[in-house]
Amino acid sequence: TGSKICIHLDYEDCLAKGMTVMKAKNTIRKMWSLTQKEVDDIVKEQEQFLQDSSQGELV
């Protein structure tokens, strides 16, 4: 869904700012009022989607 994409973009922003993965996930959890499992599931799902959608591309 659209909100999952926004959550993942916020997560990537945290990582780009130099946060560790755990710190980024905790920040997102608080920002979006989610459980740790929800954050883990969203990050995993979005990263899998990005990986699947880039397979077969010539770079």
PyMOL Python script that loads the backbone (N, CA, C, O; Angstrom):
from pymol import cmd

cmd.read_pdbstr("""\
ATOM      1  N   THR A   1       0.833  -1.190   0.000  1.00  0.00           N
ATOM      2  CA  THR A   1       0.000   0.000   0.000  1.00  0.00           C
ATOM      3  C   THR A   1       0.872   1.245   0.000  1.00  0.00           C
ATOM      4  O   THR A   1       2.083   1.172   0.208  1.00  0.00           O
ATOM      5  N   GLY A   2       0.248   2.373  -0.233  1.00  0.00           N
ATOM      6  CA  GLY A   2       0.987   3.628  -0.291  1.00  0.00           C
ATOM      7  C   GLY A   2       1.692   3.980   0.996  1.00  0.00           C
ATOM      8  O   GLY A   2       2.806   4.504   0.979  1.00  0.00           O
ATOM      9  N   SER A   3       1.043   3.694   2.122  1.00  0.00           N
ATOM     10  CA  SER A   3       1.674   4.042   3.400  1.00  0.00           C
ATOM     11  C   SER A   3       2.926   3.213   3.643  1.00  0.00           C
ATOM     12  O   SER A   3       3.874   3.696   4.260  1.00  0.00           O
ATOM     13  N   LYS A   4       2.943   1.965   3.165  1.00  0.00           N
ATOM     14  CA  LYS A   4       4.137   1.134   3.335  1.00  0.00           C
ATOM     15  C   LYS A   4       5.312   1.726   2.571  1.00  0.00           C
ATOM     16  O   LYS A   4       6.449   1.692   3.041  1.00  0.00           O
ATOM     17  N   ILE A   5       5.032   2.266   1.395  1.00  0.00           N
ATOM     18  CA  ILE A   5       6.089   2.897   0.609  1.00  0.00           C
ATOM     19  C   ILE A   5       6.628   4.118   1.349  1.00  0.00           C
ATOM     20  O   ILE A   5       7.840   4.327   1.400  1.00  0.00           O
ATOM     21  N   CYS A   6       5.739   4.921   1.921  1.00  0.00           N
ATOM     22  CA  CYS A   6       6.162   6.103   2.684  1.00  0.00           C
ATOM     23  C   CYS A   6       6.990   5.703   3.898  1.00  0.00           C
ATOM     24  O   CYS A   6       7.998   6.339   4.209  1.00  0.00           O
ATOM     25  N   ILE A   7       6.563   4.650   4.579  1.00  0.00           N
ATOM     26  CA  ILE A   7       7.302   4.160   5.746  1.00  0.00           C
ATOM     27  C   ILE A   7       8.694   3.726   5.318  1.00  0.00           C
ATOM     28  O   ILE A   7       9.675   4.041   5.992  1.00  0.00           O
ATOM     29  N   HIS A   8       8.790   3.008   4.207  1.00  0.00           N
ATOM     30  CA  HIS A   8      10.091   2.536   3.742  1.00  0.00           C
ATOM     31  C   HIS A   8      10.977   3.702   3.309  1.00  0.00           C
ATOM     32  O   HIS A   8      12.187   3.675   3.534  1.00  0.00           O
ATOM     33  N   LEU A   9      10.390   4.720   2.693  1.00  0.00           N
ATOM     34  CA  LEU A   9      11.170   5.909   2.320  1.00  0.00           C
ATOM     35  C   LEU A   9      11.704   6.620   3.561  1.00  0.00           C
ATOM     36  O   LEU A   9      12.848   7.073   3.572  1.00  0.00           O
ATOM     37  N   ASP A  10      10.884   6.719   4.601  1.00  0.00           N
ATOM     38  CA  ASP A  10      11.352   7.312   5.858  1.00  0.00           C
ATOM     39  C   ASP A  10      12.488   6.481   6.446  1.00  0.00           C
ATOM     40  O   ASP A  10      13.461   7.029   6.963  1.00  0.00           O
ATOM     41  N   TYR A  11      12.363   5.163   6.365  1.00  0.00           N
ATOM     42  CA  TYR A  11      13.402   4.249   6.849  1.00  0.00           C
ATOM     43  C   TYR A  11      14.706   4.492   6.079  1.00  0.00           C
ATOM     44  O   TYR A  11      15.775   4.597   6.679  1.00  0.00           O
ATOM     45  N   GLU A  12      14.609   4.580   4.751  1.00  0.00           N
ATOM     46  CA  GLU A  12      15.805   4.828   3.943  1.00  0.00           C
ATOM     47  C   GLU A  12      16.426   6.186   4.254  1.00  0.00           C
ATOM     48  O   GLU A  12      17.648   6.326   4.242  1.00  0.00           O
ATOM     49  N   ASP A  13      15.595   7.180   4.531  1.00  0.00           N
ATOM     50  CA  ASP A  13      16.108   8.498   4.933  1.00  0.00           C
ATOM     51  C   ASP A  13      16.920   8.395   6.220  1.00  0.00           C
ATOM     52  O   ASP A  13      17.985   9.000   6.342  1.00  0.00           O
ATOM     53  N   CYS A  14      16.411   7.630   7.172  1.00  0.00           N
ATOM     54  CA  CYS A  14      17.129   7.446   8.442  1.00  0.00           C
ATOM     55  C   CYS A  14      18.492   6.807   8.196  1.00  0.00           C
ATOM     56  O   CYS A  14      19.495   7.230   8.770  1.00  0.00           O
ATOM     57  N   LEU A  15      18.522   5.788   7.340  1.00  0.00           N
ATOM     58  CA  LEU A  15      19.792   5.129   7.031  1.00  0.00           C
ATOM     59  C   LEU A  15      20.744   6.100   6.332  1.00  0.00           C
ATOM     60  O   LEU A  15      21.945   6.100   6.602  1.00  0.00           O
ATOM     61  N   ALA A  16      20.207   6.922   5.437  1.00  0.00           N
ATOM     62  CA  ALA A  16      21.031   7.894   4.708  1.00  0.00           C
ATOM     63  C   ALA A  16      21.631   8.934   5.652  1.00  0.00           C
ATOM     64  O   ALA A  16      22.685   9.505   5.372  1.00  0.00           O
ATOM     65  N   LYS A  17      20.949   9.172   6.772  1.00  0.00           N
ATOM     66  CA  LYS A  17      21.455  10.123   7.767  1.00  0.00           C
ATOM     67  C   LYS A  17      22.500   9.486   8.673  1.00  0.00           C
ATOM     68  O   LYS A  17      23.014  10.135   9.584  1.00  0.00           O
ATOM     69  N   GLY A  18      22.816   8.212   8.425  1.00  0.00           N
ATOM     70  CA  GLY A  18      23.865   7.543   9.175  1.00  0.00           C
ATOM     71  C   GLY A  18      23.396   6.719  10.357  1.00  0.00           C
ATOM     72  O   GLY A  18      24.216   6.234  11.137  1.00  0.00           O
ATOM     73  N   MET A  19      22.090   6.554  10.502  1.00  0.00           N
ATOM     74  CA  MET A  19      21.580   5.738  11.610  1.00  0.00           C
ATOM     75  C   MET A  19      21.877   4.267  11.341  1.00  0.00           C
ATOM     76  O   MET A  19      21.963   3.839  10.190  1.00  0.00           O
ATOM     77  N   THR A  20      22.031   3.506  12.414  1.00  0.00           N
ATOM     78  CA  THR A  20      22.136   2.060  12.271  1.00  0.00           C
ATOM     79  C   THR A  20      20.761   1.528  11.875  1.00  0.00           C
ATOM     80  O   THR A  20      19.761   2.235  11.992  1.00  0.00           O
ATOM     81  N   VAL A  21      20.714   0.292  11.410  1.00  0.00           N
ATOM     82  CA  VAL A  21      19.439  -0.327  11.031  1.00  0.00           C
ATOM     83  C   VAL A  21      18.489  -0.338  12.221  1.00  0.00           C
ATOM     84  O   VAL A  21      17.315   0.005  12.079  1.00  0.00           O
ATOM     85  N   MET A  22      18.984  -0.728  13.394  1.00  0.00           N
ATOM     86  CA  MET A  22      18.122  -0.808  14.577  1.00  0.00           C
ATOM     87  C   MET A  22      17.600   0.569  14.982  1.00  0.00           C
ATOM     88  O   MET A  22      16.422   0.715  15.309  1.00  0.00           O
ATOM     89  N   LYS A  23      18.466   1.573  14.963  1.00  0.00           N
ATOM     90  CA  LYS A  23      18.047   2.936  15.309  1.00  0.00           C
ATOM     91  C   LYS A  23      17.013   3.443  14.301  1.00  0.00           C
ATOM     92  O   LYS A  23      16.026   4.073  14.682  1.00  0.00           O
ATOM     93  N   ALA A  24      17.242   3.166  13.024  1.00  0.00           N
ATOM     94  CA  ALA A  24      16.293   3.587  11.989  1.00  0.00           C
ATOM     95  C   ALA A  24      14.939   2.920  12.200  1.00  0.00           C
ATOM     96  O   ALA A  24      13.902   3.575  12.098  1.00  0.00           O
ATOM     97  N   LYS A  25      14.943   1.631  12.491  1.00  0.00           N
ATOM     98  CA  LYS A  25      13.679   0.915  12.719  1.00  0.00           C
ATOM     99  C   LYS A  25      12.965   1.447  13.955  1.00  0.00           C
ATOM    100  O   LYS A  25      11.741   1.584  13.950  1.00  0.00           O
ATOM    101  N   ASN A  26      13.706   1.746  15.005  1.00  0.00           N
ATOM    102  CA  ASN A  26      13.085   2.304  16.213  1.00  0.00           C
ATOM    103  C   ASN A  26      12.505   3.689  15.946  1.00  0.00           C
ATOM    104  O   ASN A  26      11.434   4.026  16.450  1.00  0.00           O
ATOM    105  N   THR A  27      13.209   4.483  15.160  1.00  0.00           N
ATOM    106  CA  THR A  27      12.711   5.814  14.808  1.00  0.00           C
ATOM    107  C   THR A  27      11.409   5.698  14.021  1.00  0.00           C
ATOM    108  O   THR A  27      10.445   6.411  14.300  1.00  0.00           O
ATOM    109  N   ILE A  28      11.383   4.810  13.051  1.00  0.00           N
ATOM    110  CA  ILE A  28      10.181   4.602  12.233  1.00  0.00           C
ATOM    111  C   ILE A  28       9.038   4.067  13.089  1.00  0.00           C
ATOM    112  O   ILE A  28       7.889   4.478  12.928  1.00  0.00           O
ATOM    113  N   ARG A  29       9.356   3.162  13.985  1.00  0.00           N
ATOM    114  CA  ARG A  29       8.330   2.584  14.869  1.00  0.00           C
ATOM    115  C   ARG A  29       7.633   3.679  15.662  1.00  0.00           C
ATOM    116  O   ARG A  29       6.408   3.691  15.776  1.00  0.00           O
ATOM    117  N   LYS A  30       8.420   4.596  16.208  1.00  0.00           N
ATOM    118  CA  LYS A  30       7.844   5.692  16.998  1.00  0.00           C
ATOM    119  C   LYS A  30       7.121   6.695  16.106  1.00  0.00           C
ATOM    120  O   LYS A  30       6.032   7.161  16.444  1.00  0.00           O
ATOM    121  N   MET A  31       7.726   7.025  14.969  1.00  0.00           N
ATOM    122  CA  MET A  31       7.169   8.024  14.056  1.00  0.00           C
ATOM    123  C   MET A  31       5.795   7.607  13.526  1.00  0.00           C
ATOM    124  O   MET A  31       4.892   8.435  13.406  1.00  0.00           O
ATOM    125  N   TRP A  32       5.649   6.335  13.213  1.00  0.00           N
ATOM    126  CA  TRP A  32       4.424   5.830  12.600  1.00  0.00           C
ATOM    127  C   TRP A  32       3.538   5.065  13.588  1.00  0.00           C
ATOM    128  O   TRP A  32       2.509   4.521  13.187  1.00  0.00           O
ATOM    129  N   SER A  33       3.912   5.013  14.860  1.00  0.00           N
ATOM    130  CA  SER A  33       3.144   4.293  15.895  1.00  0.00           C
ATOM    131  C   SER A  33       2.887   2.837  15.503  1.00  0.00           C
ATOM    132  O   SER A  33       1.750   2.365  15.501  1.00  0.00           O
ATOM    133  N   LEU A  34       3.970   2.144  15.176  1.00  0.00           N
ATOM    134  CA  LEU A  34       3.901   0.746  14.767  1.00  0.00           C
ATOM    135  C   LEU A  34       4.591  -0.137  15.791  1.00  0.00           C
ATOM    136  O   LEU A  34       5.352   0.342  16.631  1.00  0.00           O
ATOM    137  N   THR A  35       4.317  -1.431  15.713  1.00  0.00           N
ATOM    138  CA  THR A  35       5.058  -2.388  16.532  1.00  0.00           C
ATOM    139  C   THR A  35       6.370  -2.713  15.817  1.00  0.00           C
ATOM    140  O   THR A  35       6.531  -2.431  14.630  1.00  0.00           O
ATOM    141  N   GLN A  36       7.296  -3.307  16.556  1.00  0.00           N
ATOM    142  CA  GLN A  36       8.572  -3.690  15.942  1.00  0.00           C
ATOM    143  C   GLN A  36       8.339  -4.704  14.826  1.00  0.00           C
ATOM    144  O   GLN A  36       8.988  -4.638  13.782  1.00  0.00           O
ATOM    145  N   LYS A  37       7.416  -5.639  15.041  1.00  0.00           N
ATOM    146  CA  LYS A  37       7.116  -6.648  14.023  1.00  0.00           C
ATOM    147  C   LYS A  37       6.554  -6.004  12.759  1.00  0.00           C
ATOM    148  O   LYS A  37       6.908  -6.402  11.650  1.00  0.00           O
ATOM    149  N   GLU A  38       5.684  -5.015  12.921  1.00  0.00           N
ATOM    150  CA  GLU A  38       5.127  -4.328  11.751  1.00  0.00           C
ATOM    151  C   GLU A  38       6.228  -3.645  10.946  1.00  0.00           C
ATOM    152  O   GLU A  38       6.242  -3.719   9.717  1.00  0.00           O
ATOM    153  N   VAL A  39       7.142  -2.984  11.636  1.00  0.00           N
ATOM    154  CA  VAL A  39       8.251  -2.313  10.951  1.00  0.00           C
ATOM    155  C   VAL A  39       9.116  -3.344  10.235  1.00  0.00           C
ATOM    156  O   VAL A  39       9.458  -3.166   9.065  1.00  0.00           O
ATOM    157  N   ASP A  40       9.469  -4.419  10.931  1.00  0.00           N
ATOM    158  CA  ASP A  40      10.292  -5.467  10.320  1.00  0.00           C
ATOM    159  C   ASP A  40       9.620  -6.039   9.076  1.00  0.00           C
ATOM    160  O   ASP A  40      10.266  -6.228   8.046  1.00  0.00           O
ATOM    161  N   ASP A  41       8.315  -6.315   9.177  1.00  0.00           N
ATOM    162  CA  ASP A  41       7.573  -6.889   8.052  1.00  0.00           C
ATOM    163  C   ASP A  41       7.527  -5.933   6.863  1.00  0.00           C
ATOM    164  O   ASP A  41       7.708  -6.352   5.720  1.00  0.00           O
ATOM    165  N   ILE A  42       7.286  -4.653   7.131  1.00  0.00           N
ATOM    166  CA  ILE A  42       7.206  -3.661   6.052  1.00  0.00           C
ATOM    167  C   ILE A  42       8.562  -3.502   5.372  1.00  0.00           C
ATOM    168  O   ILE A  42       8.643  -3.479   4.144  1.00  0.00           O
ATOM    169  N   VAL A  43       9.619  -3.392   6.159  1.00  0.00           N
ATOM    170  CA  VAL A  43      10.958  -3.228   5.587  1.00  0.00           C
ATOM    171  C   VAL A  43      11.311  -4.453   4.745  1.00  0.00           C
ATOM    172  O   VAL A  43      11.815  -4.320   3.629  1.00  0.00           O
ATOM    173  N   LYS A  44      11.048  -5.635   5.277  1.00  0.00           N
ATOM    174  CA  LYS A  44      11.355  -6.870   4.551  1.00  0.00           C
ATOM    175  C   LYS A  44      10.554  -6.949   3.250  1.00  0.00           C
ATOM    176  O   LYS A  44      11.101  -7.272   2.195  1.00  0.00           O
ATOM    177  N   GLU A  45       9.262  -6.654   3.335  1.00  0.00           N
ATOM    178  CA  GLU A  45       8.387  -6.715   2.161  1.00  0.00           C
ATOM    179  C   GLU A  45       8.823  -5.725   1.082  1.00  0.00           C
ATOM    180  O   GLU A  45       8.891  -6.079  -0.095  1.00  0.00           O
ATOM    181  N   GLN A  46       9.116  -4.495   1.476  1.00  0.00           N
ATOM    182  CA  GLN A  46       9.502  -3.466   0.507  1.00  0.00           C
ATOM    183  C   GLN A  46      10.865  -3.764  -0.112  1.00  0.00           C
ATOM    184  O   GLN A  46      11.063  -3.537  -1.305  1.00  0.00           O
ATOM    185  N   GLU A  47      11.803  -4.268   0.682  1.00  0.00           N
ATOM    186  CA  GLU A  47      13.121  -4.586   0.143  1.00  0.00           C
ATOM    187  C   GLU A  47      13.037  -5.772  -0.812  1.00  0.00           C
ATOM    188  O   GLU A  47      13.751  -5.813  -1.815  1.00  0.00           O
ATOM    189  N   GLN A  48      12.164  -6.742  -0.505  1.00  0.00           N
ATOM    190  CA  GLN A  48      11.957  -7.878  -1.407  1.00  0.00           C
ATOM    191  C   GLN A  48      11.343  -7.395  -2.723  1.00  0.00           C
ATOM    192  O   GLN A  48      11.746  -7.830  -3.802  1.00  0.00           O
ATOM    193  N   PHE A  49      10.372  -6.498  -2.621  1.00  0.00           N
ATOM    194  CA  PHE A  49       9.743  -5.939  -3.823  1.00  0.00           C
ATOM    195  C   PHE A  49      10.774  -5.226  -4.697  1.00  0.00           C
ATOM    196  O   PHE A  49      10.802  -5.415  -5.913  1.00  0.00           O
ATOM    197  N   LEU A  50      11.615  -4.410  -4.075  1.00  0.00           N
ATOM    198  CA  LEU A  50      12.640  -3.678  -4.828  1.00  0.00           C
ATOM    199  C   LEU A  50      13.630  -4.634  -5.480  1.00  0.00           C
ATOM    200  O   LEU A  50      14.057  -4.426  -6.616  1.00  0.00           O
ATOM    201  N   GLN A  51      13.987  -5.679  -4.751  1.00  0.00           N
ATOM    202  CA  GLN A  51      14.923  -6.663  -5.290  1.00  0.00           C
ATOM    203  C   GLN A  51      14.284  -7.410  -6.466  1.00  0.00           C
ATOM    204  O   GLN A  51      14.920  -7.593  -7.504  1.00  0.00           O
ATOM    205  N   ASP A  52      13.038  -7.837  -6.306  1.00  0.00           N
ATOM    206  CA  ASP A  52      12.344  -8.576  -7.363  1.00  0.00           C
ATOM    207  C   ASP A  52      12.138  -7.719  -8.604  1.00  0.00           C
ATOM    208  O   ASP A  52      12.263  -8.209  -9.726  1.00  0.00           O
ATOM    209  N   SER A  53      11.824  -6.445  -8.410  1.00  0.00           N
ATOM    210  CA  SER A  53      11.534  -5.577  -9.554  1.00  0.00           C
ATOM    211  C   SER A  53      12.792  -5.185 -10.319  1.00  0.00           C
ATOM    212  O   SER A  53      12.701  -4.731 -11.459  1.00  0.00           O
ATOM    213  N   SER A  54      13.957  -5.353  -9.715  1.00  0.00           N
ATOM    214  CA  SER A  54      15.193  -4.989 -10.412  1.00  0.00           C
ATOM    215  C   SER A  54      15.879  -6.197 -11.041  1.00  0.00           C
ATOM    216  O   SER A  54      16.882  -6.038 -11.738  1.00  0.00           O
ATOM    217  N   GLN A  55      15.362  -7.394 -10.812  1.00  0.00           N
ATOM    218  CA  GLN A  55      15.969  -8.583 -11.411  1.00  0.00           C
ATOM    219  C   GLN A  55      15.737  -8.568 -12.914  1.00  0.00           C
ATOM    220  O   GLN A  55      14.647  -8.249 -13.389  1.00  0.00           O
ATOM    221  N   GLY A  56      16.771  -8.914 -13.645  1.00  0.00           N
ATOM    222  CA  GLY A  56      16.662  -8.964 -15.088  1.00  0.00           C
ATOM    223  C   GLY A  56      16.986  -7.658 -15.785  1.00  0.00           C
ATOM    224  O   GLY A  56      17.018  -7.608 -17.014  1.00  0.00           O
ATOM    225  N   GLU A  57      17.227  -6.603 -15.030  1.00  0.00           N
ATOM    226  CA  GLU A  57      17.584  -5.328 -15.640  1.00  0.00           C
ATOM    227  C   GLU A  57      19.052  -5.341 -16.039  1.00  0.00           C
ATOM    228  O   GLU A  57      19.899  -5.883 -15.330  1.00  0.00           O
ATOM    229  N   LEU A  58      19.330  -4.746 -17.164  1.00  0.00           N
ATOM    230  CA  LEU A  58      20.718  -4.564 -17.571  1.00  0.00           C
ATOM    231  C   LEU A  58      21.191  -3.227 -17.041  1.00  0.00           C
ATOM    232  O   LEU A  58      20.514  -2.209 -17.181  1.00  0.00           O
ATOM    233  N   VAL A  59      22.343  -3.246 -16.443  1.00  0.00           N
ATOM    234  CA  VAL A  59      22.850  -2.017 -15.848  1.00  0.00           C
ATOM    235  C   VAL A  59      24.011  -1.501 -16.666  1.00  0.00           C
ATOM    236  O   VAL A  59      24.589  -0.466 -16.334  1.00  0.00           O
TER     237      VAL A  59
END
""", "prot")
cmd.dss("prot")
cmd.show_as("cartoon", "prot")
cmd.util.cbc("prot")
cmd.orient("prot")
